Amino acid sequence: MKSKRMMKEISSREMASVTARLHYQTEQRKDPVASTFVLRLTGGSSDPEPVGQALTIASTALVSGVAVELWLMGDGVELARPGAIEELTLAHSPPLIELWNAVREAGPIYACTQCLKRRGMDVEDLREGVTQAGAQAFVASLATDGATCLDF
């Protein structure tokens, strides 16, 4: 059995390879297909795989020069609570908190207003870097030229 450190090194190498290929492909295009990925994450702490997928795609897009907006909706708003991401683990994935931090540092993370309210959460319950936003802001993000929506 490989140690966590070895698994992280392998994951980092694999990530670097994918990143290099995406960077090359992006450089070869004169007009990138998408200038912004709007990621809609509806999975929460009970199912970390979609969380890992969304954060991996988001962080890979960022290092490839594609802007990212992460929208937490449905059970995904659970991840906006301080400490929620830190509790999640996913086999064969870099630590999810590291991916989260990369996304938070580079682009906005929004939490659906109605979804928060349905779960008894408010602005005061959100971790640093998460902004409460409603349907109007989500639609505006999707209507931006070059935006591509990805659902997780």
Secondary structure, DSSP 8 states (H G I E B T S, - for coil): ---HHHHHHHHHHHHHHHHHHHHHHHHH-SS-S-SEEEEEE---TT-HHHHHHHHHHHHHHHHTT-EEEEEE-GGGGGGGSTTHHHH---TTS--HHHHHHHHHHHS-EEEEHHHHHHTT--GGG--TTEEEE-HHHHHHHHTSTTEEEEE-
